Every structure is written in structure tokens, then in C-alpha cells.
Amino acid sequence: MSSSMMEITFLGTGSAYPSPSRGASCVILKMDDGSWMFDCGEGSQIQLQKSKVKAGKVNKIFISHLHGDHMFGLPGLLCTISGNNQRSEPLEIYGPVGLRKFIRTSLELSRTILGFAYLVHEMKVLPCQIPSEIQKWKVEESCDSLSLHPNERKGRLIQADQDNVWTLYSNDKISVKAVYLQHRIPSFGFCVHEASSPGKLDISRLTLQGVKPGPWCKEVKEGKVVTLPDGRKIDPADVVGPPKPGRKVIILGDTCNSSEIYTVGMDADVIIHEATLQNSLKDMALEKGHSTPEMAAEVAKDLNARLLVLTHFSQRYMPVSDEYEEEESVSILLKEAEEIMGAERVIAAEDFLSITVPIRQSPTKDKAEDSVPNLAIFKQSSALKRDHAENLENEKNFLRENGKECERTYTEESRVKRLKIEETT
């Protein structure tokens, strides 16, 4: 059964550590049953407080890899939720082996007691995920399963199946699976897949059979053959249309090769893929374990994705919404992806951007749904709270009113500075 709400909100879209222009990586997937967080970079709790997303509604957190810009915000976020008494049910956290040790050590050394319980479910890393250059650096990633933090409950160790897919969570409504990505340290991508919904009951077909609708119609829609009082049998195949496919959202961590997502990601509604550097800097991107817009768009195209969202931009690129020269903004990355996907199937993420993922309709012969431009289907809005939005607008107005102080042009010296920042990521 499809959830009526599925909304993606970006709290951080930058690579490395937060800059004044954007926060570190953090994505919220909001649904009827709560909100799931994907990555929690430094400052995510501050971004969360500025947004319309309620911290207490976050009931699952998925960490793609153990680089700081994707998980250094976790201890602060847990304390923020606890300090505001925003949670009573246990919080489930998923990530690579080593995440449990990071959280437990952070909380224990700071003598922090939370107002809720938490569990850390770790994904066992495959040998092929460990690059040769880090194999020499031996780190004890596991920790004693008996010496739990006072708020900690024992989590699971999740193994990959024969197709190298980790099944993290699954119920009758939705599932979350993970695949490995190639990066400088073990990294994962997540596929959130909603279960399909029953098709529409065709009343006209019942009328042709001289049958009046009744309470039994619900069972027929659920796929059950129903026997009426007069002995006639109603077969769902005769009166129920094709099921509505569930929505599929793919959220990938840092990667220079995301081909493993092909195993579970076909026909995705949305794929969120990093595009750290422009195509002309592909060699630098690959060296640092990152992707270009062309690489992201090729994956999205192969998966027949309805919408590609680029994110995780180098801090050398300013947000599209700010008034910078094109060569210095994310727009150059966006245009490079559009050359492959088309302008109606790609957007660039910005902090506090929210995207509503529409419910899929049952397939039709004319496939009218596919002919609608994707950017018209996916409603976009801002998740920034009104007071913070007003403060931000006031800051921009102040800059505009101060002439040269607000000019968004950069010298060669500043370009070199940004290059040095990129070389450290």
C-alpha cells in the first residue's frame, strides 16, 4: 500500500566540510510514518532546526560512509533530539562497520545520557570495498557487543547476499536495500522501494456480471478470490486493473563508480547522485573517489530514472540561486548533466530544497504519465522556516545595498584558494 506522502528535503549539499554557502551532506526522506535521514554531516542539527522537518520525527538514520562530512553531525543531532525531549521510541541507525564504535565512543567520552534508546545496525564490508591504499592502516572498527552505552540496545550485523545487496529494512509497505560504491573508503548507496498498491476495481465489469458492489470488494482488491452467496466466484484478474507500482528513491553516497546500483535501481523515480566536479576535471574527481555530472547522468539514464538530482558539489561552485558568474556556480554542472538527461529530468540540489515524489499510477497502454515533463510532476518547495528565510533575505538585501561590498566576483587568488580546498577533500 503506497504512503500518501514521500518528500525529499536536502539539508546539506556540499562536499568536505560546511561552508557559508551550503551545509555538509544530509538528506531527509519524509513519509507518513516519520522521517528518515540519509547521512548526517557536521552541522546537520543546525540545518534541521532551521528547516520545517521536526527532529523528533526522525526515526531512522542511514550513514553511507564514515567520512566526516557524512557523519560528524551524529553526536550533536542525538543530543539535540534528546535535549528537546523530542523522542521516546528507540532510534535505529544503519551504516558501515565502525559506526557503532564512533557513536558509542563519542557519547561515552562526553558522559552523555540520551532521553531515548538507540540501536546501530552495521553492514559488514566486503573485501573488494577496501582500497589497497588504506589496507596498510589497520583500525579496530568493531567494539564489544556486551559493553553497551546506557542508552544503546544491541543492533544487528547485516551481511550482503549472493548479489552483493544488503537488506537493511523491510515490511509490507516499504524496503531499504544497500549496495556498495567505489570510493576512498567503504561507501554505500541506498534504494528505498515502496510496495505496489492494488489496482482499481472496475465496477463496470461487475455490473456486466449482474453483481452489486459490497464489503467483499476490499478482499478482491487485495487479490483474493471471493465466493458470493449464490455460489459465483469473483476473480480479481477479471475485475481489478493492474497494480500501481510503488515509488523508488535512490540515495547514493560518495562514489567514483556506482554501477552496483543497477542491481536494485531500475526505473527509479528519483536518483540522488553526487557530482563533485565538472567533466573537464574528471581525472581529479576519480583520484579523489568522486563523480562528474556526465558520470551521474549516464547512471541515471541507464536506470531509466524519472529524475536525477545532483548534489555533493565542490565548494568551488556557488549555488545556482546566488548571483555568481556561471563559470563559478553549480549551473555548469547542471548543464553538463542536462546534455545527457535533458533539461526536464535534472535538477541541482540546494540546501532546504524539498521535492515531492508523486504516487505512481497504474501502467496504461498510451503511457500518458511518461509524456508529462518530469519537473512538472515533481513539486518543488522550500523547507526553510519562515523566520530563517526572512533573515537570509535581509542579509542579501544588506549586501545589495552596499555596492561593491556585495559584488560576487572573484580574483585569481580566490580561485587558487578554492582549488586548495578541493585538493584536501
Secondary structure, 3 states (H helix, E strand, C coil): CCCCCEEEEEEECECCCCECCECECEEEEEECCEEEEECCCCCHHHHHHHECCCHHHEEEEECCCCCHHHHCCHHHHHHHHHHCCCCCCCEEEEEECCHHHHHHHHHHHCCCCCCCCEEEEEECCCHHHCCHHHHCCCCCCCCCCCCCCCCEECCCEECCCCCCEEEEEECCCEEEEEEEEECCCCEEEEEEEECCECCCECHHHHHHCCCCCCCCHHHHHCCCCEECCCCCEECHHHHECCCECCCEEEEECCCCECHHHHHCCCCCCEEEEECCCCHHHHHHHHHCCCCCHHHHHHHHHHCCCCEEEEECECCCCECCCCCCCHHHECHHHHHHHHHHHCHHHEEECCCCEEEECCCCCCCCCCCHHHHCCHHHHCCEEECECHHHHHHHHHHHHHHHHCHHHHCCCCCHHHHHHHHHHHHCC
